Amino acid sequence: MDNSFSNQHKNTKQTAYWDDLVNGTTGRYKEAWIKKLVDEHLELSGGALLDVGCGSCAFILAFRDQIRATSATFLDYDETIVEQMRRKIQGDGVYFQVADILSSQVKGRFDLVFFLDMLHEVYSFHGRPQKNMESPVDHLLGVQAVKKAIAHISPSINPGGGIVITDNVLCEEDVTIEVAVLHADIKETLIHFFKDYPSRRMKHEWLDHRHLQINSRDFCILLTQYNKIKHGDTARWATERMEIHQYMTLSEYRTLFADLGYVLHYEVGTPQSAYEEWCNDFKVIKGLERIPQKRITLLAVKQA
């Protein structure tokens, strides 16, 4: 791995990045759906847990206690993060590994593996052929890396165990749409976004002072990102502008896990406050029936 490129990626993850994912609306939303899917579709009492990309260990530790798991292993390719977590979290059955999910051997066998808002980083990092965080992500390269990461961990999962993924999702439609931008300040926000988002160069056209023509999947990406600029959250935007959070559709997840021998259970939706904000700022005029949903929470159960 190119060390300078790797360091660019590591340095984007500051404290501000984790706040909403762990403690805010997004964190509460995804945790509720994880617990619901696991309770309904996985017979799990005890067992071994693996958290891949352990930016924060809080949810996994709480989940471990809830199901009385025998162990919880936290894996990250950033040795600094792992050492910080190792000093912070100690106890029986808590383990840490420094490893790259795409190339390193993962030690142990597990009953449940978590990729919590992590695979979009694999997509955004490994999808940059120029090895520079300011360059656009190549979609095919990024998706290939995500699929490789999931396939790489699959042999370490016990039959009857599963994989949990939370992230944002692309809509199934891949069409040109027309969107009304309902407030003048939102148009200024979008102009800033289009100029300052290196991860994806989006083809778009302003039809008049309020109507925007754009691809439906680019609109999905825009919806996730624009409000960091809108709310003046410069620290969060400094991180988010380096990434794309939507890399697969639900159909692509279904195909991937069917090919690997898993049964898929999922929820696609949006925290209510986020969806209300979008509806206050935008209206879809043509191409889609409504503003697309934002997040996917999935549980893939490995067949015996």
C-alpha positions in Angstrom: 0.0 0.0 0.0 1.2 3.5 -0.8 2.1 4.9 2.7 1.6 8.5 1.7 -1.8 7.8 0.2 -2.7 5.7 3.3 -1.7 8.6 5.6 -3.9 11.0 3.6 -6.9 8.7 4.3 -6.1 8.2 8.0 -5.8 11.9 8.6 -9.3 12.6 7.4 -10.8 10.8 10.3 -11.0 13.4 13.1 -13.3 13.4 16.1 -16.0 15.4 14.4 -16.5 12.6 11.9 -17.7 10.1 14.5 -20.1 12.2 16.5 -23.3 11.7 14.5 -22.4 8.1 13.4 -22.1 7.0 17.0 -24.1 9.3 19.3 -26.5 11.2 17.0 -29.6 10.6 15.0 -27.8 8.3 12.5 -26.3 6.2 15.3 -29.6 5.7 17.0 -31.3 4.8 13.8 -28.8 2.2 12.6 -28.4 0.6 16.1 -32.2 0.1 16.4 -32.3 -1.6 13.0 -29.3 -3.8 13.7 -30.9 -5.1 16.9 -34.2 -5.7 15.2 -32.7 -7.6 12.2 -30.4 -9.7 14.5 -33.3 -10.5 16.9 -35.6 -11.6 14.1 -33.3 -13.5 11.9 -30.2 -14.8 13.8 -30.1 -17.3 16.6 -27.2 -15.8 18.5 -26.4 -16.5 22.1 -22.8 -16.0 23.0 -20.4 -16.3 20.1 -17.6 -14.3 18.8 -17.9 -10.8 17.3 -15.6 -8.9 14.9 -15.8 -5.2 14.2 -14.0 -4.2 11.0 -12.8 -0.6 10.9 -13.2 0.1 14.6 -13.4 3.9 14.6 -15.6 3.6 17.7 -16.1 0.4 19.7 -19.1 1.6 21.8 -21.9 -0.2 20.0 -20.1 -3.5 19.6 -19.3 -3.5 23.3 -22.9 -2.8 24.3 -24.1 -5.5 21.8 -21.6 -8.0 23.2 -23.0 -7.5 26.7 -26.5 -7.7 25.4 -26.0 -11.1 23.8 -23.3 -12.3 26.3 -20.8 -12.8 23.5 -17.7 -14.8 24.4 -15.4 -12.3 22.6 -15.2 -9.1 20.7 -12.4 -8.4 18.3 -11.7 -5.0 16.8 -9.8 -4.7 13.6 -8.4 -1.7 11.8 -5.6 -1.0 9.4 -4.6 2.1 11.3 -2.2 1.0 14.0 -2.6 4.3 15.8 -6.4 3.8 16.2 -5.9 0.3 17.4 -3.4 1.3 20.0 -5.8 4.0 21.2 -8.6 1.5 21.6 -6.4 -1.0 23.2 -5.4 1.5 25.9 -9.0 2.6 26.4 -10.8 -0.8 26.3 -9.5 -3.7 28.3 -10.9 -6.9 29.7 -11.5 -10.6 29.2 -12.5 -11.5 25.7 -11.5 -8.2 24.1 -9.0 -8.5 21.3 -7.4 -6.2 18.7 -5.9 -6.8 15.3 -4.0 -4.4 12.9 -4.9 -5.6 9.4 -6.0 -4.5 6.0 -9.3 -6.3 5.3 -8.3 -6.6 1.6 -4.9 -8.2 1.9 -4.2 -9.3 5.5 -5.1 -12.6 7.1 -7.8 -12.1 9.7 -7.2 -14.3 12.7 -10.0 -16.4 14.2 -13.5 -17.4 13.4 -16.6 -15.4 14.1 -20.3 -15.6 14.5 -21.1 -12.0 13.6 -19.0 -9.5 11.6 -19.8 -5.8 11.6 -19.0 -3.3 8.8 -20.5 -0.2 10.4 -20.3 2.7 7.9 -17.0 1.4 6.9 -17.2 -0.1 3.4 -17.7 3.3 1.8 -14.2 4.0 3.0 -12.9 0.9 1.2 -14.8 2.1 -1.9 -13.5 5.7 -1.6 -9.9 4.8 -0.8 -9.3 1.8 -3.1 -11.4 3.3 -5.9 -8.9 6.1 -6.5 -6.6 5.0 -9.3 -4.4 8.1 -9.0 -3.8 7.3 -5.3 -4.7 10.9 -4.2 -7.6 11.8 -2.0 -8.3 14.9 -4.1 -8.9 12.8 -7.2 -12.3 11.3 -8.3 -13.3 7.8 -7.3 -13.5 5.2 -10.1 -16.8 3.5 -9.4 -15.9 0.1 -10.8 -12.6 -0.1 -8.9 -14.4 1.0 -5.7 -17.1 -1.6 -6.0 -14.6 -4.3 -6.8 -12.7 -3.5 -3.6 -15.9 -3.6 -1.5 -16.8 -7.0 -3.0 -13.3 -8.3 -2.3 -13.4 -7.1 1.3 -16.7 -9.0 1.9 -15.5 -12.2 0.1 -12.2 -12.0 2.0 -13.9 -12.1 5.4 -16.5 -14.7 4.5 -14.4 -17.8 5.2 -13.9 -16.6 8.8 -17.6 -16.6 9.5 -19.1 -19.7 11.1 -22.1 -21.3 9.3 -25.3 -19.8 10.7 -23.4 -16.6 11.5 -23.7 -13.4 9.7 -22.4 -10.1 8.3 -24.0 -6.7 9.4 -23.5 -3.7 7.1 -24.7 -0.2 7.6 -24.1 2.5 5.1 -25.8 4.7 2.5 -27.3 3.1 -0.5 -27.7 4.0 -4.2 -31.2 4.1 -5.6 -32.1 1.4 -8.2 -32.9 4.1 -10.9 -30.0 5.4 -12.9 -31.7 8.2 -14.9 -31.6 11.9 -15.4 -34.0 13.7 -13.1 -35.2 17.3 -12.6 -35.2 18.7 -9.1 -36.6 22.0 -7.8 -34.3 23.7 -5.3 -36.7 25.4 -2.9 -34.5 28.0 -1.3 -32.0 30.4 -2.7 -29.4 29.6 0.0 -29.6 25.9 -1.0 -28.7 26.8 -4.5 -25.6 28.6 -3.2 -24.8 25.5 -1.1 -25.0 23.3 -4.2 -22.8 25.6 -6.2 -20.2 25.3 -3.4 -20.7 21.5 -3.3 -20.2 21.0 -7.0 -17.0 23.0 -7.0 -15.5 21.5 -3.8 -16.4 17.8 -4.0 -13.4 16.0 -5.5 -14.6 12.5 -5.0 -17.2 12.6 -7.8 -17.4 15.1 -10.7 -21.1 15.4 -11.3 -22.6 16.4 -14.6 -25.5 18.8 -13.9 -27.3 21.7 -15.5 -29.2 24.6 -14.0 -32.4 24.8 -16.1 -33.2 28.1 -14.5 -32.5 29.9 -11.2 -34.2 27.1 -9.2 -34.4 23.9 -11.3 -31.5 21.4 -11.5 -31.0 18.5 -13.9 -28.8 15.7 -12.5 -28.4 11.9 -12.5 -30.5 10.2 -9.9 -27.6 8.4 -8.3 -25.6 11.6 -8.1 -28.5 13.2 -6.4 -28.4 10.4 -3.8 -24.8 11.3 -3.1 -25.6 15.0 -3.0 -28.3 14.5 -0.5 -25.9 12.9 2.0 -23.3 15.6 1.6 -24.8 19.0 1.0 -26.0 19.8 4.5 -22.5 19.8 6.0 -21.9 22.9 3.8 -25.4 24.2 4.5 -24.9 24.1 8.3 -21.4 25.5 8.2 -19.9 22.2 9.6 -16.5 22.8 8.1 -14.8 20.0 10.2 -17.3 17.4 9.0 -17.2 18.6 5.4 -13.4 18.4 5.4 -13.8 14.6 5.9 -17.0 14.0 3.9 -15.7 15.7 0.8 -13.1 13.0 0.5 -15.6 10.1 0.4 -18.6 8.7 -1.4 -21.0 6.9 1.0 -23.2 5.3 -1.7 -21.5 2.5 -3.6 -24.1 -0.2 -4.2 -27.8 -0.7 -4.8 -30.0 -3.1 -3.0 -30.1 -5.3 -6.1 -26.3 -5.5 -6.1 -26.2 -6.5 -2.4 -28.8 -9.2 -3.1 -26.7 -10.6 -6.0 -23.4 -10.4 -4.1 -24.7 -12.3 -1.0 -26.6 -14.9 -2.9 -23.4 -15.7 -4.8 -21.6 -16.1 -1.5 -24.2 -18.4 0.0 -26.0 -16.0 2.3 -29.7 -15.1 2.9 -30.2 -11.3 3.0 -32.4 -9.4 5.5 -32.5 -5.6 5.3 -34.1 -2.3 5.9 -33.8 0.7 3.5 -34.9 4.0 5.0 -33.9 7.4 6.3 -33.9 9.0 9.8 -37.0 11.1 9.9 -35.2 14.4 10.6 -32.9 13.9 7.6 -35.8 13.2 5.2 -37.8 16.1 6.5 -34.8 18.4 5.8 -34.5 17.1 2.2 -38.2 17.6 1.6 -37.9 21.1 2.9 -35.0 21.9 0.5 -35.9 19.9 -2.7 -38.8 18.6 -4.7 -38.4 16.0 -7.4 -40.1 17.2 -10.6 -39.3 14.5 -13.1 -37.5 11.1 -13.2 -38.3 9.8 -9.8 -41.5 9.4 -7.9 -40.0 10.9 -4.7 -36.8 11.8 -3.0 -34.9 8.5 -2.6 -34.2 6.8 0.7 -30.8 7.2 2.3 -29.6 4.3 4.3 -29.3 0.5 4.2 -29.0 -1.7 7.3 -28.5 -5.4 6.3 -27.9 -8.7 7.9 -26.6 -11.5 5.7 -26.9 -14.9 7.2 -24.4 -17.6 6.1 -26.1 -20.9 5.2 -24.9 -24.1 6.8 
